[in-house]
Amino acid sequence: MLRFFFINPILETISKGKFFRQGFSWILKIIAVLLALGGLFLFITNFRFIGQLGFWGAIGLIIAQIFLLIAVWIIIQIMWNRARFIVDLADSDFTIIPILSIVLKMTGEIYATILMLLSLSGAILTWFLGYSGRLYLYQLREFAPFLRSGTGLLGGLALIGIGFIAAFLALFVFYLLAEALVVCFDTAKNVKLIVDSKK
């Protein structure tokens, strides 16, 4: 009769940290591969506009496309490395919190990377395309509403400065959240040790 009760071994497997660590690691790797394919597709499709931009506009688009490839490659490396960090986590009674802490750090790293390279590419497009470069940033206003480009050299430099400062602050906030989560995690472990020692 007991052989028909199959759910207990499944629950025991799920409760082990290895199940979530490996599962989340594979999810990050799959997302990284999809991101690589999506970035390559975007890189190719963006060149359909190159004939409408003129010489200097085409140069600006090519440089912005290079930054796009750099951003995608950096983000893929971040996700791949963080996936490895998750797999290497030690077994613990608390399985999700350490994973979430790494994910928070990864999110900050990715967002900071995007902000820096977005501000660089936006500045370049502003310098080479003028008003059309500002339209490029306007289309991304929901993702980074604080990135606004002026005109000319100073406008592009201001955009880069704002982007880098925003990237630093984003990284700071996400790392702060991750460390606060770890502190809560360590506190919970210490409380558990005290309770267990008194039993």
N, C-alpha and C positions, 0 to 999 in steps of 0.2 A: 504493500500500500504506500509506503514512504517514497517509493521510486516515482510516483505520480506527482509528488510535491517538488517541482523543479525550480521554483522561484527563489528559494533560499540561496543556492549557489550563485544565481545571477545577481541577487542583491549584495552578496558578499563581494563579488567581483567589482560591482559598481562603487561600493563604499571604499575600495582601495584607491589610493591616490594615483596609481599607475594608469588606471582606466581613463581618468580625466586628463592626466598629463599627456598621454599618448594621443588621445582623441583630439585635444585642443592643438597639440603640436601639428598633427596632420591637417587640421582645418586651416591653420596659419600657412602651411606650405602650399595647400591647394589654392588659397587666396593669392599667395605670392605668384604662383604660376599663372593664374587668371589675370592678375595685374600685369604681368609681363606681356601676355597676349593682347590685353586691352591697350597697354601703352604703345605696343608696336602698331596696332591697328590705328590708333589716334595719330601716331607719328606719320603713317603713310597717308591717311586721309587728309591731314592738314595741308599737304603739298598740293592739293587740288586748287587752292586759292593763290598759289604762287604767281600764276600768270596775270593776276589782276592787281598786283601790288607794285609793279615797277621795279627798277633795279634795287634801290635802297630798301624798299619794302621787302623784297625777296631776301636780301641779306639779313634783315632783322628777323624775318620768319625762320630762316635757317638757324640763326643763333638761338632763337627761342626754342626751336625744336631740339637743339643740342641740350639745352637745359631740361627739356622734358625727358629726354633719355636719361640724363644724369639723375633726375628726381626719381624716376621709376626704378633705376638700378639701385640707388641708395635705399629706397623703401623696401625693395625685395630683400636686400641684405639685412636690413633691420628685422623684418618679419622672420627671415630664415634663422637668424641668430637667436632671436627671442623664442622661437619654437624649440631650439636646442636647449636654451636655458630652462624652459618649462619641463622638458623631458628629464633634465638632470636634477630637478628638485628632489629632495629627500622625502621619504615616506613620513607622513604625519597624520595625527588625528584630524587636522584641519587641512583639507585638500584644495578647496576652492580659493581661499584667501591668498595664498602665495601666488597662484596663477593669476588672479585678478590684479595683484600688485605689479606683476610683470607686464600684464596687458595695459595697465595705466601708463607705465613708463614707455612702452612701445607706442601707444597712442600719442603721447607728447612728442616723442622723437619723430614720428611720421608727420604730425601736424607742423612741427617746427621746420622740418625739411621742406615741406610743401610751401610754407610761408616764405622761406628764404628764396627758394628758386622761383616761386611765383612773382615775388617782388623784383628779382633780377630780370626775368623774362619780360615782365610788364614794363620795367624801365627801358629795356632795350627796344621793345616795340613802340614805346612812347617816343623815344629818340628817333627811330627810323620811320615810323608811320604817323606820328602826330596824333590827331584826334582818333584815328582808327585803333591805335594802341590803347587809348583810354576806354574805348568800347569793349576791348578784350577784358579789361578788369571789371567793367560794369556787368558783364555777363557772369562773372564769378562773385558778385556782391553778396550772395547768400552764404557762400563758403567763407569769405574773408571780407566782411563789410567795411572794415577799417582801412583797407588798402585802396587809397585814392591817389590817382596820378595827376600832377600838374602838367605844365607844358615845358618843353625845352630841357636843357641840361639839369637845371636845379630841380625841376619837377621829378625827373627820373631819379636823381640822387636822394631826394626826400622820400620817394617811394621805397627805395632800397633801405634807407635808414628805418622807416616805419616797419617794413617787413622784418628786418633783423631784430628790432626791439620786440616786436610782437612774437617772433619765434622764440626768443629768450624767455619771455614771460610765460608763453604757453608751456615750454619745457619745464620751467620752474613750478608752475601750478600742478602739472601732472605728476612730476616727481614728488612734490609735497603731498599730494593725495596718496600716492603709492607708499610713501614712507609712513604716513599717518595710519594707513591700513596695516602695515607691518607692525607698527607699535601696538595697535589693538590686538593683532595676532599674537605677539609676544606676551602681552598682558594676559590674554586668555590662556596661553600655555602655562604661564607661571601660576595662575589661579588654579588651573587643573592639577598642577604638580602639588600645590599646597593641600588641596582637597584630598588628593590620593594619598599623600603622606600621613594624613590624619585618620585615614580609615584603618 
